[in-house]
Amino acid sequence: MASASPVFIRLWRDEGLRATLLSQLDTESICALRLTSSECCELTTPALFTRTRLTFTPSALTRTSRLEALSRIGHHIQHLTFSMPHNPATFLPPLLNPMTGREVNFLYTPHTSCASVTQRPKYGSPELGDLLTQQYPPIFHAATNVPAFIKALSQMPNLRHLTISCPGQDPAQRYRRDAVDYALISLRIAIERAPLLKLEKLSLSHIHPSALHYLRHLPGFGTTPSAGRRWKQIKKLHITMDSWDFLGLRPGRDHLKILDDYVRSFSSNLEKVSFGWNGRKGPCPFTLFSDPLFAPSRRTVKLFAEVTSPMSPLPDAPPRPAMRFPKLRYMQVRNSTMSVEQVSDFILSHRHTVREFDFENVSLLNGGTWEDALAPLTRFSGSDEWLSSQSGSEAESAASFQSHSDFNQLDDIAEEFEEVIDTGTAMPDGDMPVRTSVQVKKRVRKRRRKHKRTKGGLKISSPIPISGPIEEVLHPTVFDPNLQGVQRDRRREASQQALADDPEKRVSALKKAKETLLKRLGKEFYKSQDKKDSVRGFFNNSCAGEWRSRAMMVHESSSALVPLMFSRC
């Protein structure tokens, strides 16, 4: 490497200038610039390897040269994309016994350390290991190498964002396990055991439905008791899942329950959550407990059409409770179907914490409209708190509830869904469906400056200077009829109306006010008399005692607490 000039190095050390220049260059140009000098290499390497993509291959985590390179640049990686697409090489055929021709089933128990390999065979028995080596491809054996995954992720202590991409699964193989699933098991164990203390964002891009079962923290598959602490660090969750036929002969309700359980496991700590279906529209995962797909059947058929019998069908299982996100600030749903009640209930239960609701390309069931879905929100929050605007048709509309703050923090969400493609059915005339949107923005009200108060509860305010003739100042003001009035306090008005209608309540309120006023007057009178006695020295003890005894004469009723007469001796 050649040595650069001091002037160039001084300019190159400016972070703003360096970030601007690197944003205009492609990866190849940055790599060429990195090799020009040692100073450029030192300043360019962090920006070049901040976002790294790893495509899993049989030698991706075991080749010595790659592990050495990862040890040098691993501390610069903040966003890792783990990609393992489904292809014919990842397909695992049935394991057959060469002697009998029968299928062999085996229970997979992963090795989480190199020491465990010496204690027992990797696959349970040497005979089973020989069958797997002969019949399964090399990528399967690389996917089950858990220590290699742990060693690789341990080289990335500053990892903040992890993206897992597994596209290309054949819908006919949704219930078959392939090499991708074994790799996800190893990746989950590595995430739980590696020191990833800064990990806070997880993105699942083009994931297949059964992948969530292998990525979820459950007892088994090499899980430790302390593994749950790693997943509690996740504050941002973005999922893009391949859809299927939800109304066919195999609707896949078991996969929907796996999706519901997976999202619920993160719900207590999530601040941002996004979900989108890739392909045809599907149900919203945040409201699956009330989705029509899980509604109980109206007609229950008995086993033998008997009138009453212990063999009658069992009652329907109780529905799951509503999904709650106590810390959620942003929610996004794409390419889904929801009912008006689901939209209203979710928004009303999260309106106090969420700053933005985004329903993009969401269809309302049973001919519902967004006006009906947003009506409860307008009724509970007030007419001037939310602003709405709509574009496109009502049948294929999307809603977005946004606030005016923290839009810069939500820019990273858009890049996670750049690859989400709506491949829905075309319109009858051959045109593609039109994307529409409904936006409801929440107003940010400025807090009024609090007035300073004295000990007595009086407001201290400076006089308003009057400029101009007094006739112009006293001229009546013409009010604009388009201005919105102050929101009424229904509870306060109801209490005042009840006080006006009930005479007994008015009398008791007046008595309490009279007693409070007389108590305050009595205290102020005694304080003033004590000050006068201390200043004036010609009062003797006997005279002062007589004066105080006369001053303490009060009315027999408890409402009169001030002196009725006093005199000087």
C-alpha positions, 0 to 999 in steps of 0.5 A: 500500500502507498502512503497518502498525502497528509492533506488527503488524510486530514480531509478523509478523517472528517466523518461527514465528508467521508460518509457522503463520499462513501454513500456515492460509491458502490461496493467494488469502488470502496474495496478498491479505495480500501486497498490504496493505503493503510490510512484509507483501509483503516477508515473505510473498513468499518463502513464497508463491513457494517452491513454483511451478507452471509450465504450459507454453503457447506464450507461457509463457516468451516474454511480456515481463511474465511474464519480468519477474515471474520475474526479481523472484520467481525467487530465492525459488523452491525447488520448481518443477513443470513441467507439460505434459499431453498433449492434441490441441494437442500432437499432431504429424501427419506432415509432408507435402510440399504438392506431392507429398503424400509425408511429409517427414522432418527431423533436429532439431538444437536451437539452444542460444543466440540467436547460433546462429540467425544462423549457420544456419536454425532447422530446417535450411533455409528450405523446411523451416521454412516447412513446419513453420510452416504444418503444426505448431501454435504450441506446437511452436515454443515447445517448440523455443525452447531459449534461452527455457528457459535464460533462465527457469531462470537466474532460479532460482538457489536451485532445489532440487527440480524436478518434471516432469509429463506426464500424459495420453499415449495408449497408442497413441502411445507410439512417436510424438514430439509437442510434449511430447518437444521441450519435454523436450529443451529443458528438459534442455538448460536444466537442464544450462546454467543455474546450478542449483548447489543442485538435488538432487531430481528428481521425474517425475510421470505421465511417459510411457515415452519421456520418459526418453530425452529427459531422459537425459544422452547425446551429442547433442541439444545436450549439452555435455561438462560436462553430466554434473556437473549430474545428479551433483547429484541425490541424490533421484529419484522416478518415477511412470510410466504402465504398459502391457500388459507381456505383450501383443503389444507388451510394450515391452521397449525402454522397460524398457531405457530405464528401466533405463539412466536409473536406472543413470545416477543410481545412484552418487549417489542417497540416496533413490529411489522408483518407482511404476507408474500403472495396472496393475502392472509389473516393478520397475525396480531388478531388471530384469536378473533379471525373467522378462520378459527371461529367455532362451527355453528352446527355440531354433529354428534357421533351417532346422532344420539339424543343424549350420551356421554359420547357427545362432542366436547365443547369448543376450546376457549379462544385465546386472549387478545394479543397485547403489546405494552411497549409498542410504538409502531405497528405495520401490517401488509397484504392482509385481510381484517374485519372492522372489529379487529381494526377497531379493537386493536387500535383502541387497546394500543392508542395510548402507546402506539404513535403510528398504525400502518395498514398497507394493502389491507382488505376489510372483510364483509364489505366493511369501510375504514370510516366504520373501523375508525369511528370508535377511535374518533369517538373516544379520542376526540374529533380534533386529535386525529386527521384522516385522508383517503386515496383509492377505493374503500374495498382495497384500502390501507390505513396509516395512523401517524404522529409528527415525531420520530419519522427519522427513526422509522426509515429503516423499516422501509428497507425491510419490506422492499422485496415484499411483492403483491402477487394477488389475483388480477382484476377482471379486466386484466389490470393489476389491483390498485394500492390505496391508502387511508392516513389518519395522523395524530396531532401533537399538541404543544404543552402550555407554559405553566404559570408560577403560583404563590403560596396562597395559590395566586397566579403571578402574571405580568401586565399586557402592554397596550400599543395603539389607541384605546379605541382599537384595543376595546374594539369587539373581536370577530371570531372565525366560525371555522375554528374548533371549540374547546373540548367539553368536560362531560364529567364536570358538567354532569357533577355541576348539573347534579349539584344544581338539581339537588338542593340538599347538596347545595346547602351542604356545599355552602356549609362546607365552604363557610366552615373552611372560610371561617377557619382560615379567618380565625388562623389569620386573626390569631397570627396578627394578634400574636405579632402585635403582642410581641411588638407592644410591651405595655400589655401586662400578663394579667391584662393580656390573659384577660384579653385572650380569654375574651378573644377566645369566646366563639359561637357554640356552632362549629361553623363560627371559628372567629372571635366575636368580641375583644377589648383592651384593659 
